[in-house]
C-alpha cells in the first residue's frame, strides 16, 4: 500500500485490477504500479496487464464492468482521468477530519468520484457487507497487523491481498458516510487548546 501510495497509479486502472480474478505476485503487481501512470496509453496498459499474466478476456471483462459501473453511477472516465490512488487516500483523510470544509477544498465533483470508486472497491469485500468485520476473511492471515510489514514481501504483497486492503478502504469510506461527526474532543481556537474528552490522546489536554 505504501508503494501504491507513493506511485502515480491511476484510480481507473486500480478499479480494473480490483475486478480481476487472476492473482498476481507482489513482483508482478509492483512492476505494473511502477510502469502505469495517468498518461500511459490504454493499449500499453492492457499489454502490460497481459504480460503480467492476466488473461486478455479477464482484462476486457474487468474494463467493461468498470465502465458500466461508472455509467450506472452517472459518472464518466474522463472525470477520473488524472486521479491517482494518492488522491483517493488524501481525500479520505480530508473528509474524515474536515467534513464540510473538506468538500470545499477537494471539490464536490471529486468527492462524488471517490464515492463511486469506493462503491466499486466494496465488491472486494468477501461477504459483500461493509458493516461486518470478519477477521478470518477480511484481513491478511486473519490479522489486521499482518499487512503492516516494512519490507516488500512477494507473497503477502500480491493482488489478492491488495483487494482485501481495497475492501478495507471501502469499509472505512462507507463508515465515514454513515457515522456522526466525532464528539470525543472540543476545540478552543482562542486558547489554542484541544480538550480530550476520551482521555486517550497524550497530545491533548485531559478533560
TORSE-633882 format. One line per field, with one value per residue (C-alpha): residue in one letter; x, y, z; residue number from 1. Coordinates in Angstrom, 1 decimal. Layout:
N
aa	[A; ...]
u	[X; ...]
v	[Y; ...]
w	[Z; ...]
i	[NUM; ...]
//
This chain:
207
aa	[X; X; X; X; X; X; X; X; X; X; X; X; X; X; X; X; X; X; X; X; X; X; X; X; X; X; X; X; X; X; X; X; X; X; X; X; X; X; X; X; X; X; X; X; X; X; X; X; X; X; X; X; X; X; X; X; X; X; X; X; X; X; X; X; X; X; X; X; X; X; X; X; X; X; X; X; X; X; X; X; X; X; X; X; X; X; X; X; X; X; X; X; X; X; X; X; X; X; X; X; X; X; X; X; X; X; X; X; X; X; X; X; X; X; X; X; X; X; X; X; X; X; X; X; X; X; X; X; X; X; X; X; X; X; X; X; X; X; X; X; X; X; X; X; X; X; X; X; X; X; X; X; X; X; X; X; X; X; X; X; X; X; X; X; X; X; X; X; X; X; X; X; X; X; X; X; X; X; X; X; X; X; X; X; X; X; X; X; X; X; X; X; X; X; X; X; X; X; X; X; X; X; X; X; X; X; X]
u	[0.0; 2.9; 4.4; 1.0; 0.5; 3.9; 3.3; 1.2; -1.0; -4.4; -7.6; -9.3; -6.8; -6.8; -10.6; -9.9; -7.4; -9.8; -12.2; -9.5; -10.0; -6.5; -3.9; -0.5; 2.6; 4.0; 6.7; 4.3; 2.0; 4.9; 6.0; 2.6; 2.5; 5.9; 5.0; 1.4; 0.6; -2.4; -0.6; 0.0; -1.9; -4.7; -3.2; 0.1; -1.7; -3.6; -0.4; 1.3; -1.6; -1.5; 2.3; 1.9; -0.1; -3.7; -5.8; -6.9; -10.6; -10.3; -8.9; -11.6; -14.4; -13.0; -12.8; -16.3; -17.5; -15.8; -17.2; -20.7; -20.3; -19.3; -22.4; -24.7; -23.3; -23.8; -20.1; -17.6; -14.0; -12.9; -13.7; -11.2; -8.5; -5.8; -6.9; -4.4; -4.6; -2.7; -5.5; -8.1; -6.3; -5.7; -9.4; -10.4; -8.3; -9.7; -13.3; -12.7; -11.0; -12.7; -16.3; -18.0; -14.8; -13.2; -15.9; -14.9; -11.2; -11.5; -14.5; -17.9; -17.3; -14.1; -15.8; -18.6; -15.9; -14.2; -17.6; -18.0; -14.6; -15.3; -18.6; -16.6; -13.8; -16.7; -17.0; -13.7; -15.3; -15.7; -19.2; -20.4; -21.2; -19.1; -20.6; -19.5; -15.9; -14.9; -11.2; -11.0; -11.7; -11.3; -7.6; -4.4; -3.7; -6.9; -4.8; -5.1; -1.4; -0.3; -0.2; 2.0; 5.3; 8.1; 9.9; 8.4; 7.0; 6.4; 3.8; 1.9; 2.0; 0.0; -3.2; -5.4; -4.2; -4.3; -8.0; -8.5; -7.0; -9.1; -12.2; -10.9; -10.7; -14.2; -15.3; -13.7; -15.2; -18.6; -18.4; -17.3; -20.5; -23.0; -21.5; -22.0; -19.1; -16.7; -17.5; -14.6; -12.9; -13.6; -11.5; -10.9; -9.2; -8.7; -6.7; -5.1; -6.3; -8.0; -9.9; -9.7; -13.0; -11.8; -8.5; -6.8; -4.6; -1.4; -1.0; -4.3; -5.2; -7.0; -10.7]
v	[0.0; 2.3; 1.6; 2.3; 5.5; 6.8; 6.0; 7.7; 4.7; 5.7; 5.1; 3.9; 1.1; 0.2; -0.2; -2.6; -4.6; -4.9; -6.9; -9.2; -12.8; -13.9; -13.4; -11.6; -11.9; -9.0; -8.6; -8.6; -6.1; -3.9; -3.8; -2.6; 0.1; 1.4; 1.5; 2.8; 6.4; 8.6; 9.4; 5.8; 4.8; 2.3; -0.1; 0.0; -0.6; -3.6; -5.0; -4.7; -6.4; -9.3; -9.5; -9.8; -13.0; -11.8; -13.4; -11.0; -11.9; -11.1; -7.7; -7.0; -8.1; -6.0; -2.9; -3.5; -3.9; -0.7; 1.3; 0.0; 0.9; 4.4; 4.7; 3.3; 5.9; 8.7; 9.3; 9.0; 8.0; 11.5; 12.8; 10.3; 10.6; 12.2; 10.8; 8.6; 6.4; 9.0; 11.5; 9.0; 8.3; 12.1; 12.8; 10.2; 11.9; 15.4; 14.1; 12.5; 15.5; 18.4; 17.4; 20.3; 22.3; 19.3; 19.3; 22.9; 22.1; 18.9; 19.9; 18.1; 16.5; 14.8; 13.7; 12.1; 10.5; 9.0; 7.7; 6.0; 4.4; 3.3; 1.6; -0.5; -1.3; -2.6; -5.5; -6.8; -7.4; -11.1; -11.2; -8.0; -6.4; -3.3; -3.0; -6.5; -7.2; -10.9; -11.2; -14.6; -13.3; -9.5; -9.4; -10.9; -14.0; -13.0; -10.3; -6.5; -6.1; -8.8; -6.2; -3.8; -5.4; -2.9; -4.9; -5.9; -9.4; -11.2; -13.5; -11.0; -8.1; -9.9; -8.8; -11.0; -9.3; -5.8; -6.4; -7.2; -3.8; -2.0; -3.6; -2.2; 1.3; 0.9; -0.1; 3.0; 5.3; 3.7; 4.3; 7.9; 8.5; 6.9; 8.0; 11.2; 13.7; 12.9; 14.2; 13.0; 16.4; 20.1; 22.8; 26.2; 28.3; 31.4; 29.4; 27.1; 24.1; 20.8; 19.3; 15.5; 14.1; 10.5; 11.0; 8.8; 11.2; 12.1; 15.2; 16.7; 18.4; 16.0; 16.5]
w	[0.0; 0.7; -2.7; -4.3; -2.3; -3.4; -7.1; -9.8; -10.3; -11.8; -9.9; -13.1; -13.6; -9.9; -10.3; -13.2; -11.1; -8.3; -10.5; -11.9; -10.6; -11.7; -9.0; -9.4; -7.3; -5.4; -8.0; -10.9; -9.2; -8.3; -11.9; -13.0; -10.3; -11.5; -15.2; -15.3; -14.8; -15.9; -19.1; -20.1; -23.3; -22.8; -25.3; -23.4; -20.1; -21.5; -22.9; -19.5; -17.8; -20.2; -20.0; -16.2; -16.7; -16.7; -19.4; -22.1; -21.6; -17.9; -18.7; -21.2; -18.8; -16.0; -18.2; -19.3; -15.7; -14.5; -17.4; -16.8; -13.1; -14.0; -16.3; -13.6; -11.1; -13.6; -13.8; -16.6; -17.0; -18.2; -14.7; -13.3; -15.9; -13.8; -10.4; -8.7; -5.6; -3.6; -4.2; -3.0; 0.3; 0.9; 0.2; 2.7; 5.4; 4.5; 4.6; 8.0; 9.5; 7.8; 7.0; 5.1; 4.8; 3.1; 0.5; -0.4; -0.5; -2.5; -4.7; -4.7; -8.1; -6.9; -3.6; -5.7; -7.9; -4.9; -3.6; -7.0; -6.6; -3.1; -4.2; -6.7; -4.2; -1.9; -4.3; -3.0; 0.4; 0.6; 2.3; 0.5; 3.8; 4.6; 8.0; 9.0; 10.3; 10.0; 10.9; 9.3; 5.8; 5.9; 6.9; 5.7; 7.8; 9.8; 11.5; 10.9; 11.6; 9.2; 6.3; 8.2; 7.3; 6.5; 3.8; 0.5; 0.6; -2.8; -1.3; 1.0; -1.4; -4.1; -5.9; -3.7; -0.6; -2.2; -2.9; 0.8; 1.6; -1.1; 0.6; 3.9; 2.4; 1.0; 4.5; 6.1; 3.4; 4.0; 7.7; 7.2; 5.3; 7.8; 11.1; 13.0; 13.3; 16.0; 19.5; 21.6; 21.7; 21.9; 20.2; 21.8; 19.0; 21.1; 23.7; 21.2; 23.1; 22.4; 25.3; 25.1; 26.3; 25.9; 27.8; 25.3; 23.3; 25.1; 22.9; 24.1; 27.4; 29.6; 30.5]
i	[1; 2; 3; 4; 5; 6; 7; 8; 9; 10; 11; 12; 13; 14; 15; 16; 17; 18; 19; 20; 21; 22; 23; 24; 25; 26; 27; 28; 29; 30; 31; 32; 33; 34; 35; 36; 37; 38; 39; 40; 41; 42; 43; 44; 45; 46; 47; 48; 49; 50; 51; 52; 53; 54; 55; 56; 57; 58; 59; 60; 61; 62; 63; 64; 65; 66; 67; 68; 69; 70; 71; 72; 73; 74; 75; 76; 77; 78; 79; 80; 81; 82; 83; 84; 85; 86; 87; 88; 89; 90; 91; 92; 93; 94; 95; 96; 97; 98; 99; 100; 101; 102; 103; 104; 105; 106; 107; 108; 109; 110; 111; 112; 113; 114; 115; 116; 117; 118; 119; 120; 121; 122; 123; 124; 125; 126; 127; 128; 129; 130; 131; 132; 133; 134; 135; 136; 137; 138; 139; 140; 141; 142; 143; 144; 145; 146; 147; 148; 149; 150; 151; 152; 153; 154; 155; 156; 157; 158; 159; 160; 161; 162; 163; 164; 165; 166; 167; 168; 169; 170; 171; 172; 173; 174; 175; 176; 177; 178; 179; 180; 181; 182; 183; 184; 185; 186; 187; 188; 189; 190; 191; 192; 193; 194; 195; 196; 197; 198; 199; 200; 201; 202; 203; 204; 205; 206; 207]
//
